[in-house]
Amino acid sequence: MNDGLPGALATSAESPGRARVLRAHVLHVPRDPFEIGPQALEAWSDGAVAIDEAGRVTDLGEASEVLARQPRLPLVDARDAILLPGLVDAHVHYPQVGVIGALGLPLLPWLAQRTFPHETRFADLELARREASTFVRLLLANGTTTALVFGAHFAPATEALFEAAAEAGLRLATGLVVADRLVPKALRTTPDEAYAASLRLATRWHGRGRLRYALTPRFAPACSDELLAACGAVARERPELTVTSHLNESPAEIAHVRRAFPRDGDYLAVYERHGLVRPGAVYAHDLHPSDDELARLADAGAAVAHCPSSNAFLGSGAFPLRRHRRAGVAVALGTDVGAGTSLSLLHEGLQAYLTQKGLAEAGEPLAAPHVLWLATRAGADAIGMGEHVGDLRPGRAADLVLLRPRPASTLAATLRYADSAEAVLAACLTLAREDAVAQTWVQGEAVHPRRAA
């Protein structure tokens, strides 16, 4: 590439502690490119990020200037690599890695035939612990440092996820998934049990280290009014908790909601009636909203997680990003594994670009800065963490991902000819996946070490 990465350099060993300077090709999008345009992308082909012992960014800019201001900090020289903010996944299912690739089914049959039966296995605590450890490891290996995660239908399995995230250092919001109809009997709970278990888990885990609790009704078709009322009661008692569920994913699902809740005017109204649409609430998909639903989402300050590979995989529809943006609804990206096909938010960003491109005049044209924004700061804002993570400005937590193209890879070949910061970013979004993630840090702590070449 003409403006940036030199030939491969040895990265110096990291010293004990978190304080250091990371030198690399640095890119981030601290301001909304939908509002101010592509200039929202800030980049330094030979840049540096300084981190203090508390794991906070203290300096950012040209490497020569940062090094002059921080002469005593140990240096990690990664000029052969690209440093981005840690990625933020706004919607992903912990118990579904095992059902990735269940081809040929739309949403409701996919749930009934593949997903629900697999999720019943998480009643086995040993299996749940193993899967939780794998899931957290895979998120970090893909550069995800913060995630809003659908937990399990079993409290011990959900605790296993909290424990795995705490041990690995992942920044996580998750909670017990509750349902009392549509799902198999083994996954059902009563309203009283859901209320008590959710409060118990929230009391134990919310605010503990990097962990937060998310109230998680499965989706309206799987919940009675009584169960949603129980979720609403917890939401009123604990207004600081995140709320997450699904909304308007497929026409068949929406028709099911109309039959199950005939007194509600639309899908969103079911959640509104129980006080579950508010700032800090994130609803996945929303492919088929009415204009009135969009206006009410925006007024409530709730956000939507766009999961493009899942939408295409299940044939659910194409996401109307332009309509959401024009209505003022905050949108972030989610991988939605296992209907999604990868835990990589870089892959998901490419799918978002392709989806919007395919919608022609109805789509929202995306450039590389828009995609990185959706995968970082937009996700942090959606789940109420935008003041702490999502970009690399001083004062932010040092949540970072270092991408290093493998020798002789397509990414390496493409980057040789990238002649601008946006071209570098576009190549990474298109080609960088798990094998290009050399290092992941959360709060300045290395949580995914660089693998041997």
Secondary structure, DSSP 8 states (H G I E B T S, - for coil): --SS--S--------SSS-EEEEEEEEE--S-HHHH-GGG-EEEEEEEEEE-TTSBEEEEEEHHHHHHH-TTS-EEEEEEEEEEE-EEEEEEEGGGGGGTT-TT--HHHHIIIIIHHHHGGGGSHHHHHHHHHHHHHHHHHTTEEEEEEE--SSHHHHHHHHHHHHHHT-EEEEE-EE-SSSS-GGG---HHHHHHHHHHHHHHHTTSTTEEEEEEE--GGG--HHHHHHHHHHHHH-TTSEEEEEES--HHHHHHHHHH-TTSSSHHHHHHTTT--STTEEEEE--S--HHHHHHHHHHT-EEEE-HHHHHHHT-----HHHHHHHT-EEEE---TTTSS-S-HHHHHHHHHHHHHHTGGGS----HHHHHHHHTHHHHHHTT-TTTSSS--TTSB--EEEE---TT-HHHHHHTT--SHHHHHHHHHHH--GGGEEEEEETTEEEE-----
